Amino acid sequence: MTKALSPDPEPRPLDHLPSCGTSGDVAMIDKQGALDFAGLEQAVGALAAWLSAQALEPGDRVASWLNKTRLACLMPLATARAGLVHVPVNPLLKRAQVAHIVADSGAKLLIGGKSRLGSLKSDDIPGDCRAVEEGEPALDGPIMPPSDGDPDSLAAILYTSGSTGRPKGVMLSHANMWLGAVSVAHYLGVRPSDRTLCVLPFSFDYGQNQLLSSWYAGASVVPFDYLMARDVTKAVGRHDVTILAGVPPLWVQLTEIEWPPENAGKLRVLTNSGGKMPVPLVRALRQTFPDAVLHSMYGLTEAFRSTTLPPELIDAMPESIGTAIPFAEIMVVAPDGSECAPDAPGELVHAGPLVALGYWQDPERTAQRFKPAPDFSDYGGMAVWSGDTVIRDAEGYLRFVGRDDAMIKSAGNRISPSEVEDAAIESGETAEACAFGVSDARLGQAIRLVVRGEGGPADEALKRYLKTELPNFMQPQDIIWQDNLPRNPNGKLDRTEIERKWGV
């Protein structure tokens, strides 16, 4: 197992986070200008006071459906201070998806932009939920002082993107989010002089952590909504950004465009989440941003973040997802519940205080994923059984193999889609690929590979490469070329949609 010790083991209520910055330091730079930490504390207190005046009971859910405005940045802390539960909704979602989240969470208040709220139908919002436009909440005026709430109480419900089924509401405590901020700030080495460009959605666990880990360390955040990859390039130069977090599809786009050397050189730390980075993408990032350290990480919303690879090892071990982050105990567990020996595949199990409280109003699925830790666990208690297969080497470093429920079963072989996808990307003929099984009378399942690109000569070149690099039982039955591949609201490849469109 791998276990990282805490740099600061004492969890606190989430709304205490900004206290690490001083009054003269800039906490946020947005369209309204710069806000220092004293102003951040004032605005959080004022918004919390406004929320507490909305006839809400402690523990009531408040949903926000917002772009990356100042209000959106303050909501996680202000709801926590007011004793409420925040439900951030991805601004890319449409009315039916939003209606599901609002109804499922039992939100009593929905805060959104005028056009978004105007897109809702009369029966989309339950009768006991009030919708208010984003200009109504007060960010100045009387303030509510910091809370003395229980760090283990519910602070937020984050809904998964639904790429593996209907969206689930993951319940996060104050301690989950506080310790996640401490952990990431610690292992990234975030400094007060850093500026983080927040491009990930705030409805995404790591999207919120962009804010929280930066503020914990006294650093500045730049909330940023972008349309094109070049927008990110310009924002890095305009705001002297030093830290950038992304998901693999965004990194692909950022390495496919030309970066002015002076802009690329500003970035000090790059962090990846939301999916494995193929080796060619790691190499492209190292070439595009030679002065930046690259953190390859693994995580799941149910436990926030689990592992990270020290940047100094990324060139030698680009396929590794590293070892446990602070506050995490990571185990590789065999089917019989014992600890796997080195180089033996097993299920990744995460124990410790980053483990979420379960799924909102879903005891059946909670029981499937949240189970007692193995007997050999140091932390014990409740653990997240990820369903992901990993291998740990003799030095304790982990390598992701694949999800058990995504494995392709072909002619008696269990095939990890990621092995086929990695080989396709390593060919250099495509930058993005998705492999999955389709019904086949002879094999049980045949492999279908959907890739981004024009096809043509690249199709034959890719097939030749795969025949050279992969055994016969791992060869795709067919390859489908597309100019663009579907993505979910968090920017990741939408495997469910890809299989739906091309899996028949």
N, C-alpha and C positions, 0 to 999 in steps of 0.2 A: 504494500500500500504506500501511498505518498501522502504526507500530511505537512502542511505549512503552518508555522506558529504565527500568532497574531502580533502585529506591531503596536496595537492599541486594543486590548481585549474588552474594553468596557463599552457596551452599546448604550446609546442614548436615544431619546425621542428624535425623530427625523428632522424636526424644525430647528434643532440646535446646530445644524451643519454650518451655516454661514459664519459662526463665531470664530472660525479659524482665520478669516481675513481681517485686516485692520481697516479702519475707517478711510484711510487715504488710498487704499488699493482698489483698483477697478475690478468689479465682480462681473459686469456684463457690458457688452457693446452691441447695441441694436439700432434699429431705425430711429429710436427716440434719443439716441446718444449714449453716453457712458453713465453707468450707475456704479457707485462704489459700494463697499460692503455695509457701510452705515446706511446708505440708501436702500440697499437690498433688505436689510433687517427692518427698516421702516415700512417698505412696501409689503413685505410678507406679513408683518403685524397688521397693517391696514386691511389687506385682503382677507386675512383670517377674521378680523373683526366684522367685515362686511358679510362673510359667510355665516358667522355665528348669529347674525341678525336676520337670517332668512328662514326662520321658523323650522330649523333642522334639528334633529335629535342627535346626540352622540352616536357615532357609528353609521349614520346615514351616508349613502353613496352620492358623490357628486361627479358627474361625467363632464369632460371637457372635449370639445370637437373643434380644434383650433390649429391654425398655422403656428409656426414658431415665433409667436409674439411674446412680448414681455409677460403678459398675463399667463400664457402657457408655461413659461419658465418658472413662474412663482407658484403655480397651482400645487405641485407636489409638497412644498413646504407649508403653504398656507392651509391646505386641507388638514395636514397632519397637526398643525398648531390648533386648529379649531375642533379637533377631535372627530373629524370626518374621514371618510374613505374615498380616495381619489380613483376615478376610472377614466384614464386617458384613452381617447378614441382616435385612431389614425385618421388624419384629415383626408386621406385618399379614399376612405371607405364611402360607399353610397348609402342611400337612405335605408334600404332594407337591412343592410348589415348593422348600421347604427341603431335601428329600431330593435334588432335582436339584442345588442349589447345593453342598451338602456333598459329593456324589459327584463333581461336575464339578471342583470346586476341589481335591479330594483332601485335604480337611481331616482332620487327625489328632485334633483336639479340637473339641468343640462345647459352648459354654457357653450355657445358657438357663434360663428360669424353670421351676419344677416342672410347672406345668400345660402349658406348651408342649412340654416334653420328653415329658410323658405322652401327648400327642396323636400321637406318632410310632409307627408300626408297627415290628415287630421287624426288618423288612428295609429300613427307610428309611435306616438309617445303616450304612455299610460296616463290615466287621468290624475294620478297623484304625483306626477312629475311635471315640474315647471321649467319651461325653456326660456332662457334670457340671453339677450345679445351681448357680445363680448365687451361692448362699451359700457355696460351697466356696472360691473363690479368696480369697487373703489380701490385704487392703489395708493391713496394718500388719505390723511385724516387720522382719527383716533386709531390707536393700535392695540392689538391683543399681545400681551407679553408671552415669552416662550412657555411652552407647555411643560407639565410634569407627568405626561402620560406614560403608560407602561410600554417599554420598548418592544415587548412581545405581542402587543395588540396589533390588530389589522390596520394597515396604513394605505394600501392600494390593491386594486384588482387589475391585473394586466391581461388582456385577452390575446391569446395566441392568434397568429395570422390565419389559422384554419387550413394550412397546407397539408395537415394529416387528418382532416376531418372537421366537424363543426367546431367553431372557436370555443376554447375553454378559458374560463377566468381563473388565472393563477393568483392566489392570495399571498400578498407579501406583507410582512410585519415591518414596523419601524426598524427593528434590529437587522432584518434582512437587508434593507436598503442602506442603512447607516454603515453596517460592516462591509457591504459591497463597495461603498464609496471609499472607505478606509483602505480596503484591500487593493483596489485598483490604483488609487493614488500612490500607495506604497510601492507596488511592484513596477509601476510605470515610472516612478521617480518624478511625479509631477511637482513643479516648482511654482512659487508665487509669481515668477516672471513669465510663466507660460500662458499662451492663449489657445484655447480649444475651439476649433470650428465645429459646431454641432450640426452635422448634416443628417444624422440618423433620426428617425421619427421618435418623438418623446413617448409614444405608445409602446415602444420597444424597450425591453429591460435595459439594454446597453445604451439606448438612446437617452433614457433618463440619467443613467450613470455618467454620461458625458458632463451633465450639469453638476451632479452631486460630488463626483470625485474631484472635479476641478475646484469647486467651492470649498470642499474639505481642505484642500491643499492651499487655499488662498489664491488660486489662479483665476484668470478671466475666461469667460465664455462668450462666443459669438454665435447666437442662434441664426441658422441660415437655411432657407428653403431654396433649392436650386432646380433648374429645369434641365440644363445641359452640363456635361462634365466640365466644359470650359468655364462655367460659372464658378466652380470650385477653385480652379486655377487662379482666377482673378481675385476671388475672396481671400485666398491665402496671401497673395501679394498685397492686397489693399489693407488687410488687418494684421499683418505680420504674424500669421498663425504659426504655431510651433507644434501643435498636436492635432492629429486627424484620425478619427475612427471611421471604419467603413466595413462594408460587406463585400464578398468576392466580386459580384457583378459590377459594383462601383469601381473597385480597384482595376478591373479589366478595362473599363472605360477610361480611367485616369492614366493608364499606361499606354493607351492607344492614341493619345493626343500628345502634342508637343508642349513641354513645360519650359517656360523661360528659366534659365539656370538660376536667376536670382530668386524666383519664386520657389522652385524646388528646394533650394538651399535653405529656405526659412524653416522648413519642417524638421523637427527634432525627433518626434516620436510618431510612429504609425502603428495602429492597432487594428487587427482583424477580428471580426466576430460574425456569427450568422452563417457559418459554413466553412468547410475545409478549403484551404488555398492550394491549388495544384502547384507542383514544383515549378513549371514554367512561369506561373504568375509570381511566385516568390522571387524568381530571378529577374523578372521584368521590373518588379518594385525596387529591388536592390539596385538595378541599373538606373531607373528613373530618379530615385531618391538616395543617392550614395551616401549622403551625410546623415540620414535618418536611421534610427534603430527601428527594427520591425518586430512587433510582438505578435506571434501566432498563438491564438487562444482557442479553447473549446468551452462551450457553455450550453446551458439549457435554461429556459425561463424558470423552471421548477427549482433551480438552485442557483440562478443568476449566472455565475461563472465558476468553472471547475479547475481548469489548468491553463498554464501559459508556458511558453518555451523561452528561456533566456535569449535575448537578441543575439548575443555573441555566438550562439549555436545554430542560428538560422541557416547559415551557408553550409555547415557540415551536416545538419539534420533537418532539411527543409520539410520532410514528411512527418516530423514529430509534432504532437500537440503539447509536449512538455510534461510538467509535473504540477502538483497541487498549488493553488494560490493560497495566500493567507486566509485562515478560517475554514479551509476545506480539507477534508480527508477523502482521498480518492482510492477506491479499491477495485481490483479486477477479480470478479467472482465467477466461479465455475457453476454449472447447472446444479451441482449438489450442495451449493452454499459455501464451499471451501474457497480459500484464496488460490488463485491461479499461480502456477509457477512461471518464471520468466519465459517469454516467447510463446506462451500458450494463450490462445484467444479466450476472452471472457467478457462478461457484462460490466460496464463501468457503473459503479455505485458510489454515490456522493453522500457523505454524512457531515454533520457539523452545523453551525449556526446560520449558514447561508441557505439551508434547506427551507423552502417555502412552507406555508401553512396548509397547502392542499388546494384543491379545485373548488371554486365557489359553488355551493349548493349541488355538488356532484359527488356524493360519498362513494358511489360505485367506481368511478374512474380514479378517485383519490386512493382508494384501497388497492387499485391495480398498480399505481406508480409509486405511492408513498408507503413504504413497508419498513418494519424494523431492520436496523442495520445488521450485517452479519455478525456472528459471535466474535470474530477476531477484530472487530472495529474498536478503535481507541475512544472515539466520541460516543458510540452507541446511539441510543434513541432512534428517532425516525430518520430514514434515509430515502433518497430518490434513487430508484432503480431505473436507469436511463433507457434501457432497451437498446443501447448502442454497444457494439462489439469493438473492443480495443485489445491491443497487445502491449504488454510492458516488457522492456528489455532488461538486461541484467543490471544496468545502471539506474533503473527506475523510470526511464522516459517512456511515454506512452505514444502509440500510433493508432489512429482511428482506422477501423476496418469497414464498418458500415452499420446501418440499422438492421436489426433482425427482421423486422416486418417489411423491409424493403429488399431483402435478399431475393435473388432470382434463382429459382429451383429448376435447373435444366438438365435432363438426362441423368438425374441422380446427383448432380453437382450443385453445391450452394455457392453462388457467385455474387460477390459484392459489386453493386453498380458503380461504386467509386473507382474500382480497379479498371473497369472498362472506360469510364469517363476520364480518368487520369491519363490513360494511354492515348486516348483520342486527343487530348490537349497537348500532351508531350510530343505528338506528331508535328505540331506547328501548323497544322491545316485548319484548326479551329481554336477559339479561345474559350468557348463554353459548350458543355455537353451534358446530356441527361440520358441515362440508360435505365431501362426497366424491362420487365418480363411481359410478354403477351402469350395468350393461350396457343398451344401447339399440340396437335394430336399425337405426334411422334415423340416430342421432347418433354411434354408437360408444359414447359414455358420456353419460348425462344427470346433472344435478346433483341430489343429494338433500341436504336441509338438515334437521338435527335440532337443535332448540332447547329450552331450558328455559323452561317457562311453562305457562299453562293453555289457551292457544289462544283459541277463541271470537272475540270482536271483535278481539283482538290479531292473529289470523291474517290477517284482511283488511287490517288496518292495516300489517302487516309486508309483505304482498305489494304493496300500493300503494307503500310506500316503496322496495322493491327495484326496482320497475318505473320509478320516477323516477330512482334513483341508479345503476343498473347497466344495461349494454347487454343487448339481447335474448339474446345467446348465453350470458350469465352468469346468466340467470334460473333459479332452482330449478324442476325439474319438479314436485316436491312438498315440503312442509314438514311435519315430524313434531314434535309438541309432547309433551314429557315433563315430569313434575314434577321429576325428578332425572335427571342424566346420570351414567353410570358413570365412576369415577375409578380410576386405578391406585394402588398403594401409596404413591407419592410425592405423592399429592394432585392430580395433573394429570388432565385429561380423558383417558380411556382410548379413544383413537381406534380401536384394533383391536377392542375390545368393542362400541363404538358401530356400527362398520361390520358386525360380525358379526350384531348383533341387528336392525339396520334396513337392511342393505344388500342384502337379497334381494328 
